[in-house]
Amino acid sequence: MDSPGQYLEGSPTDAAILTGLLLAGILVLVARRRRFVGFMSANRWIILFLFYCLVSVLWSDYPLVAFKRWSKFLGNVTMVLIVLTDTHPAAAIKRLFARTGFLLIPISMLLIKYYPALGRGYSQNVWRTFYSGVSTDKNGLGAVCLVFGLASLWRFVEAIREKTNPGRIGSIVAHGTILGITLWLLYMANSSTSTVCFALGGAVVLIGARMARRPATIHAIVAATATVGVLSFIFDDAWTAMVHALGRETNLTGRTDIWNDVLNLHVNPVIGTGFESFWLGARAEYFWSKYVFHPNEAHNGYLEVFLNEGWIGVVLLALVIVFGYRSVVAAFRQNLPWATLMLSFLAISAIYNITEAAFKVIHPVFIAFLFAVIVVPKAPDVEDPRLPCINHSSNITDQTSGGRGQCTSLCLEDV
């Protein structure tokens, strides 16, 4: 972007494609309206947050731009619901993350190694080369590796535990390869936030694989993680040591300066500036003139929500997180196959947004967050003769079957 004014223009081609995808997604949900109605009633807080974001468009300085961005938010929720309202959501989740990860991760390595004009960039403010892969910057590459790397780790651990599955060797090799490439890409991207979150999320996946139906263990892990985070902020020496260990300065590469500056600007603390509207117009021009790297976010997801939707938005987001966490705990109690991955996604979303603004439209971490917090309601047994089960020895259950041990989650299994 040459100027912040370009954010007001947008791309007609992108708008047409995204509108078409949104309409197609809505048609799919209409066709699945019986299951979709159950999701609507089980996810009231997310619907309320989505509706409030729509209302906040009214007091934006640029309501048309804000509405376009809100439609992308709606598109994210729609696409996640298409996956979760599938007759066999566990299989749908596996296919989505496996196929997307198998595409983005190897291509990123290919672009970085052999097509530097596409996979690398040059940061003029620090005179240094950065590696972006399929993304536009190093943090974007880190986010891609974070989400799809954790999904591959989940599948890798799951394949090791499924000793009776004849296809487990293929899954182990495939996802092990993706994990190896992911670690290399994280090293090349040098994105500290993504690296730390990957380590945290990976630990949750490994521990969660042995949790079974013990929610108390989940509470202990979450409490321990939160305690470490709080103590590191309270004690300056601990915070300094942790940041320096990651090769960063205590100002988090200028993030703390941006936080102080945005908080000094006059913003309605109750309702904010309107959905995704803070970094538009005069405010964006001010920060672009002050900072050579031209910021377009606050580099803190919670602060970003405050700036755009005020304290009302922050409170609604907190409620979404709380009820999403309750849903994850319930998934562990029911021994659902995706519970471990969803807990990992919820944990890394909470941590990632401390130094990056990921509660934004079309962000990989935000999409992972939606998968974690959207409640999948119980439904009566659904038999689909088109999907014959191929592994009757599995003990994994599907939430759409009411948790009665039907082998629906491994039907037509993908790597």
N, C-alpha and C positions, 0 to 999 in steps of 0.2 A: 504494500500500500504506500503510495506517495503522499497521501494526505488523509486525515480522518474523515474528510467529506465523502470519500469513496465508500465508506461503510453505509452511507445513506442511499447509495444508488443500487447496490446489489446486482445480481446477474439474472437477466430474464430467462436464460436457459436453465440455470439451477432452479429458479422458481417454478418453471413449468414441469421439470422432472420431479421435484419434491411434491408438488401439488398432485401430480398423477399418481405417485406412490402412496400419498396420504389417502386419496380417494379409493384406490385399489385396496388399501388396508382396511378402510372403513367398510367396504363391501364385504370383505372376508369376515369381519366381526359381525356384520348384520346376518350373514349366513350362519354364524355360530351363536346367534342371539341367545339361545337357551343357556349356554355356558357363560356367555358374556354378561348376562344379567346377574349371575352369581358373583362374578368378579366386581361388578359395580357396587353391589351391596357390601362386599367384604373389604373394599378399599375406599371407604368414605373420606379418609383424611387426605389421600393422594388426590382424589377428585376435588376436594375442597381447596387444596393447594393449587391445583391446576386452574380451577375457576377463579381464585383470587388473583393469580398471575394474569388471567385474561382481563379481569376488572381493572388491574393496575395499568393496563394499556391506555385507559381513559385519561390518566393524568401525566402520561409521557409527553415530553416535548416533541416527540416524533411518533405519533400513534400508529402510522402506517408501517413504519419500520418495526416498531415493537410488536404489532400484530403479526407481521411476517415471521418474526422470530418466535412468537408464541405458537404459531402453526407448526414450526419445527419441533417444539416441545411436545405438542400434541402428536406429531408424527412419531417421536421416540416412544411415547406411551403406547401408541397404536401398534407399532411393530413388536414391542415386547409382549403385548397382550396376544398378538397373533401366535407367538411361540407358546405362551403359557396356556392358551385356550385350546391348544392342539389336543386331540384325543389321547395322545401319549406324550405329555410335556417333557418327561425326562429324556426320551429319545430325541425330541425336537431341540432341547437345550444342547444336547451333545452334538447333534449335527451342526447347529448354528456356529458354536464356538470352534468345533474341529475344522469345518470347511473354511471358515473365515480366517482362522489362525494359520491353517496350512497354505493359505493364499498370501496373506500379508507378511508373515514372518520370513519365509524364504525369499520373497521378492525384495524385501528390505535389504537382506544380506546381498542379493544379486546387484541391486542398485548401488549400494555403498562400495562394493568391491570392483565392479566392472563398468558402471555407468555413473561416474562421479558428478556429471552435470545434472543428473536427476536425483541422486541419493545423498549429495553433500551440499553444504552451503558455506557462506563466508560471513562471519559476524564482524561488521566493520567497527563496532564500538569497542571490541576487545582484540581485534586483529587476530582472529583465530578461526580455524575450520571447524564446522560442526557437522554431525552426521544425522540425517533426517529419514533416510529410507523412503517408505511410502508416504510419510508425513511431510509437513512443511518446516518443522524445526525439531530440535533434539528432545524437547519435552513432549511433543506429540508422538515421536517414536517411542519414548519411554512409556507413555500411556498405553500405546498399542501392545508393547511387550508385556506390560504389567497385566493387562486384562487377559490376553490370549495365552500368555505364559502360565498364569495361574490356572486357566482352564485346562491346559495340557498337563500341568502337574497333577491336577485332580484326576484326570483320565488315566495318567500314568500310575498313580497310587491305586486307583480303582482296579486297573488291569492286573496289577501285582496281587491284589487280594482275591481276585476271582480265579482261583486255582482250577475250577472245573470248566471254565470257559475255553473252548478250543481255539478261539481267535485272540486270546490274550497276548500271545507273543507278538503278533502284528501290531497290536495297540501299544505294547511296551516299546517296540522299536520306533514306531512312527512318532509317538509323543515324546519319547526320550530324545529323538533327533531334534524335534521342535524346541524342547527345553534347552538343549545345547546351543542352538542358534540364538534363542532368546537371551541366554546369559551373555553371549558374545555381543549381541546388539545393545544390551544394557550397558556393557562396558564401553562400547564405542559411543553411545549416546551421552554418557556421563551425566545422566539425570539423577541427581541424588534422591529426590523425592520418590521417583519411580523405583529406584533400587531398594531404598529402605522399605517401601510399601510391599515390594515383591518378597523381600525377606520375611516381613511380618505376615503377609498373606500366605506364603509358603508354609510357615510354621503353623498357622491355623489349619491349613489343609492336612498337614501331616498329623497334627494332634487330633483334629476332628475325625480323621479316619478311624480312630480308636475310641471315640466317645460313645458310640452306639446311642443308647437312650439315656444319657446322663447330662441333663441340662445344667446341673450344678457345676459341672466342669466348664461348661460354656460361660456361665456367670463368672467363674474364677478367672478364666483367661481374659475376658473383657475387663474385669475390674483391675487385674494386674497391668494390662496394657494402658488403661486410663491412668492408673496411679503413676506409672513410669513417666507418662507424658506430662502429667501435672507437676511432678517433682522436678522434672528437667527444666520446666519454665520457672518454678519457684526459686530454685537454687541456681544462681548465675554460673557458678563454676561447673556444675554438671551440664548445663546448657552449652557453655563455651566448649567444654571437652567433647561433647557429642557432635557439635557442628564442625569443629576443627578435624575430628576424626573422619568426617565426610569430605574434607578438602574444601570447606566453605567458610566464609567469614560470618561473624555473629549477626551482621545485618542481612544475612541470607540473600546475598547478591543484589542488594538494593531494595529488597522487598519491604523491610521495615520502614524505609524512607517513604515508599509509596503508601504504606498503611497510615503513616502519620499525616501525609499530605491529603489523602482522600477524607480522613476524619476531620480535618480542619476546614473542609469546604462545607458550605451550608446545604444540608440535605434534610428533607422532612424525616425525622427519626421514626415516625409512626408508619408512614406509607411509602417512603422512598421516592425515587425519581420515575418509577414506572418500569415495566418488565424490560430487562436488558437495555436500558436507556441511559445509564450513567455515563458510559464511554461514547457518547455521541455529542456532536455540536461543539459548543464553546469549552466544555470541560475537557473533551478529548484534545482539542487544540492546545489548551493550556498545558496538559501533561506531555504532549508531543514536543512542545517547545522547551520544556524543562528537562526532559530525559531523552538522551540520544537514542535509546533503544525503543522508543515509541510504544509505551505500554497501552494495552487495550483491555486489561483486566487488573483486578486488585491483588492477584496472586494469593488470594485467600477466599475459599468458596463461601464461608459464612459471612465474611465482610461484604462479599459481592452481593449476596442475597439481601443484606441489610441496606446497601446502597440503592438497590433496585426496588425492593419490596418493603423495606423498613422492618420494624420490630414485628409487625404482623406476619410478614413472610418468614422471618427467622423462627418465630414460635411455631408456625405451621410446619416448617421444615423439621423442627425438633420433634414434633408429634409424629410426622411421617417416619422418622428414624426410630423412635421408640416403638411404634406399633409394627414397623418392619422387623425390629429385633425380636419382638414377641412372636412374630410369624416364623422367624428362623428357628427359635427355640421350639416352637410347636412342630416344625418340620423334623427336628432331631428326635422329638418324642415319638413321632410316627415312623421314624427310620426311613425317611424319604431320601432317595439317592442324591439329590442335588443340595441337600442341607449344608454339607461341608463347604461346597463352592459358594453358596449364598452367604454364609457367615464370613468367609474370606472376603467376598466382594464388599460386604457391609463394613468390615473392619478397615479395609484399605481405602474405601471411599471417605470414611470419617477422618483418617490420618492424612490422606492425600490432599484434602481440601484445606489443610492448615497452611500450606505454602503454595498451593495452586488453586485456581478457581475452576473446579470441575462440575459444579452444579449449573452447568450451562448446556445449551442445546447442542446436539451432535458432538458430544465428547465421549470417548470410549468409557471413561470411568463413570460418567453419569448414566450411561446405558447399563453398565454393570450394577450401579446403585439401584436402578429401577428394577432389575431382575431380583435384587436382594430384598427390596422392601414391598413389592407388590405381593399381596396375599393371594395364594392359590386356594380357593375354597374347596371343600370336599364335595364330591358329586357321586351320584349313584353309579353302579357298574355300567361300563360302556363296552360292548363287544363290537369289534370291527373285524369282519372276516377278511378284509383286504390285507391285514397285517398279521400274518401267522407268526406265532411266537417261536423263536429259534433256540431258546435256552431255558427249558423248563426247570432246570436245576437251580436257577438263581433265586435268591431270597430277597431280591430288591423289589420294593413295592412302588406302585404309582398312586399318586394322590387322587387321581380321578377314579380309582377303584376302591376308594375308601380305606386304603391301607390294609387289605386283606390278603396280601401276598401273591396276587396275580402277577405273572411275569409279563408285564406290559412295557416296562421301561427299557427292555433290551430287544424289543422287536425290531427287525430290520436294522441291526446294530451297525453303526459306523465306527471307524477308527477315530 
